[in-house]
Amino acid sequence: MKKISLLLGAFLLTFQLAIADEGMWLLPLIQKLNADGLKKAGLKISAEDIYSINKSSLKDAILVFGGGCTAEVISKDGLVLTNHHCGYGVIQRLSSMEHNYLQDGFWAMNRQEEIPAPGLTVTFLDRMEDVSIQMNEALKDCKTEAERNRVITATGDEISKKAVGNNPHLRARVASMYGGNMFYLVVTKTYSDVRFVGAPPSSIGKYGGDTDNWIWPRHTGDFAIFRIYADKDNNPAIYDPSNQPYKPVKHLTISLAGVKEGDFNMIIGQPGRTTRFMTSAEVEEQRDIVNGIGIYARTIYQDIVQADMLADPKVQLQYASKFSGSSNFWKKWTGMTETFAKLDVVNRRAEEERAFEAWASAHPARLEKYGTAVNDINSAVAGRRDIRSQLTYLSETLSRMEIVGFAGQLQRFLPILEKGDQKEIQEFIDGVKSLAARFYDNYNQPTDRKVCVAMLRLYAEEIERADQPSFFQIIRNNYNRSIEAFVNDMFAKSLFATPAKWEAFLQNPCPETLKNDPAFVVAASVTQKMMMLMAQVAPFNEQVSKAQRTYIAGTLEKNQGKALYPDANSTLRLTYGHVQSYTPRDAVEYKYYTTHRGVLEKEDFNWEFEVHPRLKELLLKGDFGRYANAKGELPICFINNLDITNGNSGSPVLNAKGELIGCAFDGNWEAMSADVIFEPELQRCISVDIRYVLWVIDKFGGAGHLVNEMTIAR
């Protein structure tokens, strides 16, 4: 382990200048690794202006939004910009049939109209520190992966506790980098009083829907506005009407200068997860199991849900966020599988493996350390294939049954009921009430009934009888193999089927009633099967984890002096590059920006391309004012060759001066393999132009006071 630490230290010291657009760079290292590259690429501010622990810097204006997206502070009063699709679930929860903010949009005309968003949090990075020496020292004598994981948890907790001290507002964790060869302490501060300020209707914020998702050219105004509130000392606090707008140490200045081909751009955000060190076997596993099964099952699920959504406005609102989340990954996996084939990703990875093995074999010491790494990964992947298929079918089919999922969350209630402690029982009931309220508010039983029948049938067709959860024997014995009869009986008898039945149960909660409830029985059976499969796959996962760590360490040694960055893992990163058009195929060239004309040209009776009447009127009028480009057009979106993935949604796109020029929201179809391999000629990041954002707020929404609150560069 010490040898690996020394190797990584040498790797960082000999790192060559990197101007490549590929890369998700750790912020604490950009001064050492990227300062010259950033300057040569066109950056006009210093690396310390981006990340500093001694003074305010751009990183202090960037935050994690809701756990899965990025956002940025854009005013001295805590105004926050992110994507419409990042706020989609929150906006849906705050909506009702009387106030449908997804359909109609919303703009708070004063602070009193801003709507509290319970459960929504935003998290700022306080600092990151390299703790690899401490962690690797603690890990040096570990013999097994299980022991290693225990030590990582224990040592990480100890380091985190010391870093936070007595500060009640800070949280810390230790994040693994380079496959567990390096470790970074991440210290954060989270605010929980966040309020909804404004968003355009979905006809703007989600314009193009699933048809245009991941597609360029794009004409989507994918943005939403929130505000952070704090206590009188500017510290995090739970919601209270007396809380005041958060006063940031840094907020972004906005530029209306726009973009042109070749301009320097950078993004600071939180990419969720990449797997750029995948072997060929792992790529095939991703393609065949994760993507293949996911696409197959979600196609059936989404067809059912969408039909009900289109037939009933209430169901449309209830299932908007669920459907959007499912379809987003469905299309991503579809595009990824297509690009794996088009770009020959499996064979390219296999070539890299052969080169690695040839390098390792050329020296006895390297052969001893790294010689079996690739084979160890690929053999373990082969060994777990059937188990992972079963696990994926479980999650993509049986886990789609909402009534069963809700019942499953109540499994920990049974031992409490059986124990009979009335205080514990009441505490659990009080704690689960809000969970139940959210569930039933966004639940349509007829839809779930159809989904249950379809998912059970699909699972039964694809999984051998001997491998199915035990409740399938009930269907065979008691219902003459009729899945539909079983589902009808489950909904007729289950205490989870309606809010009234659930409330009646809580009035007199009986352990036998819960234990014998058909949805609860299914949930317990699915959980039992899931746990059994997880235990079976664990040895293979441990082998993969250990071999990957060795493979990545060897890759770092093999590429000493070259630009290599750790995979994304939900830590704040910098990516930089340039505004750049691209050629997706022969004789086709995509320009780097879109305008208002494309919005009008795409208008269709298809609901995905509905142009709001007021928007159409304003676009035809052409009153774009200071938000127009030099040609008098209203810019909508633009692209650059920056390196992003899920989690970067909502990230600020910044110019060479560190000024906000756009909000990133998507990648492009031709490079859907980006999580696995970077494609410099094809890969593009799609962003909404800040000028369109401000024009929609100001001219369409009539909320110019929000624009006046922002700092606009001269």
N, C-alpha and C positions, 0 to 999 in steps of 0.2 A: 504493500500500500504506500509506503514511503517513496518507493521508486516511481510510482504513478504520480504522486504529488510533485516530486522533483521534475518529472517529465512535463507536467502541465505548467509548472513555473517556467521551464525553459521554453515551452511552446508560446507562452504569452510574451516572453522577452524577445523572441525572434520573429514575432508576427510581422509579416510584410505589410506594406501600405495597401489598403483595400479601398478601391473606388467602385468596386462592383456594386450593382444595385441589389444583389442578393444579400440577405443577412438580417437577422433579428438580434441586434447587439445589446448586451447588458449595459445599462446606463453607467454604473460605476467604472466601467472599463473604457468608455469612449474617449476619455482624455488620453489614455495610454495607447489604445489600439486604433482609434478612428479620427483623432484630431486633424492630422495632416490630410487624410483621405477626405474628410468633410470639407476642409478648406479648399482642396483642389477641385472637389465636386461643385463648389460654388457657395458654401455657407459663409455668411458675413458676420456671424456672431461667434463667440468662443464656445468650446466644449463645456466650460464651466457655466455658461449661460443656460445650457441645456440641463445639466445635472450638477448640483452642488449641495453639500451639507453645511456649508459655511454662510451661504446667503440664499436669498430667494432665487429660484431658477424656473425654467419652463416645467420641470417635473412637478412643481408644486401646484400647477394649474390643471394637472391631468389626474383623473380618478377612475376607479373601477365603478361601473354603474350596475347596480343590482346583482353583481356577482358574475355576469357573463358577457358584459360589454364594456366599452370605454366611453368616457365623456370628458368634457373640459369646461372649466370655469371661464365665463366670458363677460363678467362684470364685477365691479367692486362690491356688489351686494349679493354675491353667491349665485348668480344666474348660471345655469348649466345647459350646455348643448350636447345632444346625443342623437342617435338615429331614431326615426319613427318606429322602426321594427324592434329596437331595443326597449322602447317604452310601450310597445304594443300590448303586452300582457297587463301592465299597470293601467293603461288607458282603458282596456277592456273591462278590468275589474271595477274601475270607477264609473263605468257607463251603465246606463239602464235603457229600457225602451223609451222612456221619456227624455233622457239626456244621453243620446248615443254619440259619444265623443269620437268614436272610430269613424262613424259615418259622416258626422257633421263638423268635426273639428272642435276646437275650444281655444279661447284666448281670454286670459284673466286681464281685465282692464284696470285692476288695482291689486294691491297686496292682499286685501281682504277676500278677493275672489279666487285666490290660489287654493287649490284643492289638496288637502293632506292625502298622502299615499301610504297607508299603513303597510308595513312589511318591506318597503323599498329602502335600501341603504346605498350610500356612496362611500368609497374608501380611498383615502389618499396614501401615497407612499411617503413615509417619513425618511427612511434610509435603507440602503442595502449594504451588507458587509460580507466579504469573503471569509467563511469560517471553515474552509476545507481542511486546514491543518488540525484544528481541534476535532473535527468529525472523523477524519481519516485515522488519527491517532487512536481514537476510541474504537474504531472498526478493525484495526490491524490484526487482532487475534480471533476474529469471528470465523467459525468453521462452516456454518450453513447460512443460507439466505434467510431462514426464519430468525436465526440469532442476529444476523446483520440488521434485519428490519426492526427487531426489538431495540437494538442499540441505537439505531438511527432515531427512533421515536424518543427514547429516554434521553439521549444526549441532546437532541434537537430541542426537547422540552426544557432541559436545563439551561441551554444557551438562550432560548427565547425568554425564559423567566428572568434571567439576569439582565437581558437587554431592556425589558420593559420596566423592571424595578417596581416602584410603587405608583407609577403613573396609571391611573384607572382608565385613561382614554386610549392607551396604546395596546396593540396586539402584535404578536410576532410569531413567525414560523421559519423553519429552515427548509429551503427548497433545494432539491437535487438538480445538478447540472451535469451535462455530458454523461448521461447514463449512470449517475451515481459516483462519478470520479471526482467531482467537485461539489461544494455546497455553499449556498448563500443564505445569510440571515436576512429576512424581509420584515421590516417593522412598519406597521400601518396604523392609521387612525380612521375610524368609521363613524359617519354621521347617519342617524336614523330618522331625523325629521326632514323629510324631503317632500316638496309639494309640486303638484302638476301646475304648470304655468300656461303652456300652450302647445298646440300641434295642429297641423292642417288636417283636413279630412283625408281618409284613406285613398280617395281618388287622386290625391296629390302625393301623400306620404308613402303610398303603396302602389303608385301608378304603374301599370304593367303586370302587377301581380306575379303569379307563378310563371306566366309566359315569358316575361322579361327577366325573371330572377336569374342572376349570374350571366346576363347577356349584355353585350355592348353592340350598338349604341343604346344608351339609357337616358330616360327622361323623368326620373323619380325624385321628388322632393322629400327624401328620406331623412326627416329631422323632427325632433321634438324638444321642448324647452321645459326645464324644471328649475326649482330653486332650493338651495340648502338653507336650513335654519339651525341656529345654535342658541345656547344659553347666553346669559348676560356677559359671560367671560369668553364667548366665542368658542366654547367647548361643545362636544357632542352632547345631546340631550334628547330624551324621548319627546314626542310631540306635546307641545303646550302652546296655547294661543299667545302666551306672553313671549315665546321665543322670538329672536330677532334674526334677520337675514345674516347669513354667515359672511364674515369679512375675510376674504382670502389673502394670503401673503403674496399671491401672484394670480393675476388673471390675464387672459390672452388679449392682445391687441388685434383688431381685425383690419385686414387690407382689402380694399375694393379694386386693387390694380389688376387682379385676374392673373391668368396664366398664358404662357405661350410655349410653343415647342422648344424643348431643351432647358426649360427653367428648372432650377434646383428645387426639389421638394423633400420634405422629411415628415415622418409620422412618429409620434410618441404614443404608445398604446400598450394594451395588454393582450397579446396574441395567446389564444388558449392552448393549443396543442399541435405540434408538428411531429412527424416521424421521419426525419430526413436521413436517419442512419438505418432504415429498414433494409433487410436482405430481400433477395428475390422471392424466397419462400413466404416471407411476411407480406410482401406485396400481393402475392397470389391469394393468401389468406384474407387480406383486406378485400380484394376483388370478389372472391367467390363466396365468402361467408358474411362479412359485415355488409358489404355493398349488395351482393346478390340476394341474400335473404331479406335484407332491409327493403330493397326496392320491391321485391315480390309481395311481401306482406303489406307494406304501406300503400301500394297501389290499390289493393282490395279495401283496406281500411279507409283510405281517403275518398274513394268512390262512394262509399256508403255515407260518410259524414258530409261530403260536399253536396250530395243530392238532398239531404235533409236541410242543410244550410240554405240552399237555393229555394227550397220550398217554404221556409218559415223564417221571417226576420228575427224572431226571438232566438231560434237555434243558431242563426247566423251570428248573432252577438255572443251567445254562450260558447260557441265552438271556434270563434275566430282565432284566438291565440293558440289553441290546441292544434287546429288544422295548419296554421302557419308554421308552427314549430316542426310538425311532422313533414310537411311538404318541402320545407327548406332543405332538410337533410336528404329527403328522397331525391330531389333534383341534384343536390351535390354529389350523392353517390352515383347517380346516373351519369353525370358528366365525368366523374372521376374514372369510372369503369371505361367509358368511351375513350378518354385521353390515355389511360394506361395502354390501351391497344394501339391507338394512333401514334403515340410517342414511344412505343416499344419499351416501356418502363421496366418490365420484368427482365428482359434481356440486358438492358443497360445496367441494372443492379447486379445481374449475374456476372457481367464483365468486370465490374468493380470488385466483386468478391474474388474472382480469379486473380486480378491484379494484386489484391491484398494478400492472398495466400502465396503468390509467387514472391512477394516482398518478404513475407514472414519466413518462408522456406530458405531464403538466401542467406540467413544468418542463424547459427544455432541458438543463440540467446532469444532471438525473436521467435524462432520456431517453437521453443519451449513455452514462451509466454502466450503467444497468439495463434499458434498453429492449428488448434482445433476449434477456434471460436466460431467460425462460420458454420462448420458442420454441426456443432453443438446447437446453434440457433435453429438451423433448418431441420435437424432431426427432431427437436422438441416441438417445433411447429407442426411437423407431420404427425407426431404422436398425439397432439391435442386436437387435431382437426375435427374428429367426430364429436368430441365433447363440446367444442366451441360452437359447432353447428347446432347442437341441441340447446345450448345456452342462448344462442341468438334467436332461435325459433321461440323459446320461452319468452324472451323479452319483447320480441316483435309481434307476438300473437296474443298469448294469454295475459300478458301485462297490459294489453290494450283494453281489457274488459274493466270498465270503470268501477262497476259495483264490486267486483272482486278486489280491485286495487284499494278501494276505500275500506273494505272489510279487512284486507291485509294489514292496514295501518292500525287496526284495533287488536292485533294478536297479543300485544303486550298487556291488553286490558284483562284478558282471561285469568292469568295468575293473580292479578289484583282482586278480581271478583271472587276467585276461589279462596283467597286468604281471608276475605270478609271484613277487612278493616274499613269501616265506614268513612273515616277521614281520608284515607288513600283513595277510596272509590270516588268520593266527591271531588277531590283534587284532580283526578284524571278526567272526570266528566267536565269540570270547569275548563280544563286545559284543551279538551278536544272540541268544545263547542264552536270555536271560530273556524277550526278545520272543517267541521261538518257544514257550517254555514257557507263557506267558500265552495265546498263540493257541490251542494245542492243548488246554489245560485247558478252554477255553470254546468248543470247536468240535465240531460233530456233522456228520460228512460226509454222511449221508443228507439232512439238512435243507439243507445247502448245495447239494447236487446238485439238489434240487427248485427251490431259489431260482435257481440258475444257468439252468436250463431256462426258467423263467417270465420272468426278467428279459431273457434274450436274445431270447425270442419277442416280448416287449413292445417292446423297443428296435427290433427288425427291422420290426415292424408300423408304428411311429410315425415312423421316420427313413428318408428316401429312401436307396436303395442307394448312390448317389454320395457321400452324406455319412457313410456308416458307416465305422468303423475297418477297416483292411486285413484283419484276421483273418476277417471275414465272408466274404471271397473263398475262404478255406480251407474254410469250411463249405459253400459252394456247389460248389466244385470237387471236394473230397475226400470229402464226406459226403452228396452228393446233396441238399443243402439241409436235411438233417435236423439240427436243433439238438440234439435228444435224443441222436442217435448221436455227435455231436461232444462233448457234455458227458460221456457215458459213457466215451469214449476218453480225454478229458482226465483224468478221475479215475483211469482205469486206468493211465495212463502217467506222470502228473506226480509229481515228487519231493516236492511239497508236499502230496500227498493224505493221507499218514499220518505220524505221528511217526517210525515206523520207517524209512520211505523218506527222510525228511529227515535223520535221524541217519546213515543209510548214506551219503548224499551228503556230509555233513560229514567223514566219514572219508577221503574221497578227492574233494575238490571239483574238478571239471573244468569249465573255462569253456564247452566245447562242450556238455556235458550241461545246464548252466544255460541257455545261449543257445537250445537247441532244445527245452527243456521247454515243453509246450503251454500251461500256465498262465502261464509267464513270457512266452511269445510274445503271449498275449492281453493281459497287463498292459502290455507294451511298446507294443503297438498302441493300446491305450486311452490311454496316456500321450502318445503321439505325436499322437493326435487331439485330446486335451485341450489340449496346448500350441499346436497349430495354431489351434484355436478361440479360445484366450486371446489369441493374437496378433491375430486378426481383430477381436475385440471391443474391444481396447485403445484404438484411436482414439475409439470412441464413448464408452467409459468416461471417457477424459480430457476429452472435450467436456462430459459430464455433470458431472464434478467441478468443472471451471472455472466452468461456468454456475451450478451450485448455490452455489458460494462467492459469486458475484455476487448471486444471488437472495437468499441469506440476509443478506448485508450490506445489501441494499436493504430487506429486511423489517425489519431492526433500525432502519434510519433511518426507515422509514415508521411504525414503532410506538414511536418514541422516547418514553420515559416510561411505557411499559406493561411488564407482567411477561412477559419472554421469557427462557427458560433454554436452555442448549445441549442438544442431543440426548444421550441416554445413550451412553456409550462405555467402559464398564467402569472408570469412576472413581467414587470414593465420593461419594454424594449424600445429601441430606436431603429428605424429603417430609413434609408435615404436613397435618393436617386433623382430621376428627372421626368418631367412631362414628356410623354413620348407616344406617338401614333404607332400602329402596328399593322402588319399584313397577315391576316389569319389563314389565308389560302391563296392560291394562284390567282392573280389579276384582281384581287380585292384588297383595298386599303381602308383602314378605319382611322378617321381623323380624331384628334385628341380631345375634342369637346363637342357638346351638343347644345342646341339652342331651343327657344320657345317654339320654333317652327315644327320641330319634331313632335312636340306634345300634340299639336293640332293635326299633324299628318297621321299620327297613330290612333286618333279618335275612332271609336268603333262602338257598335251596339253591345259588343262583349263587355261585361261589367268590369273586366280588368282594365279596359282602356276608355272608361267613362271620363270625360272632361267636365269638371264642375262648371255649371253655367256661368257663375261669376268669374271663374278663372278664364274661361273662353272669352268672355266679354273684355276682360282686362288685357289678355294677350293680343286680341285683335285690335284693340285700341292702341297698343304699342307704347304706352306711357311707362317707360322703364327708368327714367330719370338717371340718377347717379349709379344705378345698378346695371346699366347697359354696358356692353363692351364697346370697343372703338368703332365697330360697324353698326352700332345701334341695336344689336341683338341682345336679348336677355339670355345669358348663359345658364344652362341647367346643370350639366354634369361635365366632368373631365376625367382623364385617366393619366396615370403615371406608372412607372415600372417598379414601384416599391413592393416590398416583400411583406405580405400580411396574411392572416388567416382568421378563422372564427375567434371572436374575442376582441379583434381590432375594430369591429363594428362600432361606429361612433367616435373613432379616433380623430384628433385634429390633424388636418393636412396643413403644414406650415411652410412658408416661403423661406428664402435665404436669410431674412431678418428675424425669423421666428414668429412671424405674424400669421394669423389664421386666414386661410384662403378656401378651405373646404372641410367637409366632414366625410370620412371614408365609410363606405357601407357595403362593398361587394368586391369579389374577384371576377374573373372573366372565364367564360365557358371553355375557351381553347386551352386553358391551363388549369383544369380542375384537378390535376394530379399534384397541385402545388404543395399540399401538406406533406407529400412524400419526396418530391423532387422539384427544384426550382427550374423554371424554363425562361431563360433571359430574353429570348426573342419573342416569346408569346405572353408571358405573365404580365398582367396589368391589374392595378388597383383602381376601382371605380369610386368616385367621390361626388357628392353634391356640392356645387359651387356655392360659396358663402353669399355671393350676390343674389342668387335665387332664393336662398334661405331668408335673407333680409327683406327682399322684395315681397315674398309671400307674407311674412310677418307684418310688414308695413302696409303694402297696397291691398293685398287680398284679405288679410286678417284685421286690418284697421288697428293694429297694436303697435303703432310707431313709438309709443312710450318705451317699449322694450328695446328697440333699436337705439333710442336716445340714451338708454342706460349703458350701452356698450361703448368701448373705446375704439373709435375708428381712426386708423392712421391717416394722416394728411396725404 
